[in-house]
Amino acid sequence: MNDILELAVEELKEKYAPHTIILYGSYARNEATETSDIDIACFWDRPEEHKDARLFHGIFLDVWVYPTAFLDSIPEASLRFGDGKAIHDTRGLGKSYIARVKQKLADGKDPISDVNKAHIQEWVTKMLERANDGNLDGNYRRTWLQHELLELYFEIRGMWFLGSKKSFNYLQEHDKPVYSLFEQVYKEPLNLNLLSKLAKQVVRI
């Protein structure tokens, strides 16, 4: 851990008295840049959940504080801990929880039903039609669709969506044509032909 991370952990231990601290995100993966947040989850024996987000020695500190009972289940939001590290683990709960998260990721997501797949395809088709209106609502629909398509790529294929950075890395390695379309769409956000090509590739229509 770097010096600022160590200072942050010591302050959080004093402030919240957590029995478990999990570091996740770019700092846990050793991919942090100058603009990266320090992402931390603390677990304490109090019943309430708390959010602590602030600038800390020039770096944004993004902390969630959860009750111990949070560790009893693995909601989809917890999949972000799959690359995490238990950096303070007085009861061994952090290491155990991360192992369970990794197992859930490895087990994979339940495949999407044909009904849900058809619903998504219909929704995307309608959004493309409305995006072509050229008015304020059409522009809103275009922007909305551009945002949703990345997550829909993984949903339609029955895969976990793990955020933009990991998703684009996956596409770059496993589906370069779609990765290239995403690049083009975000460089030319007003180009509806590109958006239509991307959308049809994403939801397979």
N, C-alpha and C positions, 0 to 999 in steps of 0.2 A: 504494500500500500504506500502511496505517496504521503508526504507530510500533511497536506491539507485533508486528505481522507482520514488519516489517523486522528487529526484534531477533531474532525466532524464526528467520528465514532466516539471519541472520549466525551465530547459534549453531549451527544445523544444518550450515552450511558448515564451521565449525571442528571440529565434533564428528565428522562422517562424511566430509568431503571429497568430496561428491557432484559428479559432472560435470553432473547434471541435477536440477532441482527443479521439480515441477509442483504448483501450487496448484489445488485443485478445491473443489467444494461452494459453500456460500453466500458465502464470502469471494471466490471467483473470480467469482461472479455479481453481486457487489455487493448481496447480499441479507442480509448478516449482521445478526443482532440481538445483544442482550446475552447471550443463552444459546447462541449459535452456537459450534461448535468451529472451530478452524483445521485444515483438512484438507490434508495435504501428502504427496506421494510423492517420495522421494529415490532416486536411482539412482547406484550406485557400482560400482567395478571389483572388489569382493570377491565371492566366490561365495555368501555367506550372505544370508538375508533377516532383517530385524530390525524389531521393533515398538517404537515410542517414544511412549507415551501418558502425558501428565502435565499438571498445572496449570502454566501459564506466565504470570506476571504477571496472575493472576486469570482467564485464559482457558484453556479446555481445548485442549491441543495434541495432535492425533491424527496421528501420522506413521508411514508405512510406508517402510522402506528396502529397496530391491530391487536384486539384481544386474543388471548391464547386459543380460544375456541375456533378462531379462524383456521387454525392448523388441522382441524378435524376433517376438512373436506378440501377438494381441489376444484374450485370454480374456474371457468375459462380465464378469468382475469389473473389467476395464479400461474398461468403458463409462462408468464414473463420471468418467473423465477427459474426456468429451466436451465439458464446459463448462469445462475446465481452462485454465490459463495457464502457459506455461513461464517461470518467473520467474528461473531460473538455468539457462543452456543453453550450456555451453562448447563443445559439439560439434554443436549444432543438432539433437540427437536428440529433444529434448522437443517442439519445434515440429512436427517430422516425425511423431512418434508421435501427437500430438493430432490432426493432420490425418488420419491413417489411422483413428483411432477415430471421428472425425466421418464418414468415408466409410462405415465399417461400420454406423454408426447410420443413415445415409441409405439404404444398400442394403436395410435392413430384415432382419427375422428370417425364417427359413424357416417356412412355414405349418405348423401342427400337423397331424399325421396324424389321420384319422378314428378310428383305433384309440386313440390317446392321448386324443383329445377324449372318446370314449365312456368311457374309463377314469376321466377326471377327473369326468365327470358322474355316473358310478356312485359314485365315492368321496364326492362331495358329498352325494348322496342318502342314503348310509349314515350319513354324519356327522350329517345333520339328524335322522335316525331315532334315533340314539344320544343326541343332544343332548336329546331329549324324554324320556329316561329319568328325569331329575330327580335322579339320584344323583351321587356324586363324579365317577365316570368320565364321566357324561353332561355335567356342567358343564365338565369338562376338554375334552371334544370340542367343546362349544359355543365355548369360548374359542379353541381351536385353529383352528376353522373361521373365526371372526371375524378371526383374524390372516392366514389363508391367502388369503382371498377377493380381496384387492386384487391380489396377484401373479397369481392365477388369471385375473382379468379380462383381463390382458394376454396371458397364455400362451394362453388359449383363442382369442384373436383374432390370434395370430401376431405379437404386438408385443413390443418390448423392455420389460422392467420396470426402471425407473430409480430405484427408491426411492419412499418414501411421498409426499414433498413434491411431486416432479414428477408423480407419478401422480395425486394429488388435483387438482393444477392442470390436468392434462389432462382429467380427468373433469368438472371444473367448467366447462370450456370446450366440451367435445365430447359429454358425456353427462350432462347435468344431472340427469335422473331417478335414475340410479345414484349419482351424487354425493350427492344428497339422501338416498337410502336408506342409504348409508354413514354419513352424519351421524346419522341417526336410530338406526341400530344401535349406534353407539358411545356415543350418549347414553342409550340404553335397552338395555344389554347382556343383560338377562334376558328381553327380549321375543323369543320364538322365532318369532312370526308375522312380525315385521319381518326377522329373520334368514333365514327361509325365502324371503320375497319377494326379498331381496337376492341370496341364493345362486342362485335360479332365473334372475334377470336376468344375473348374472355368468357363469354357465356355460351359459346358454341352454337350460334344461330346462323 
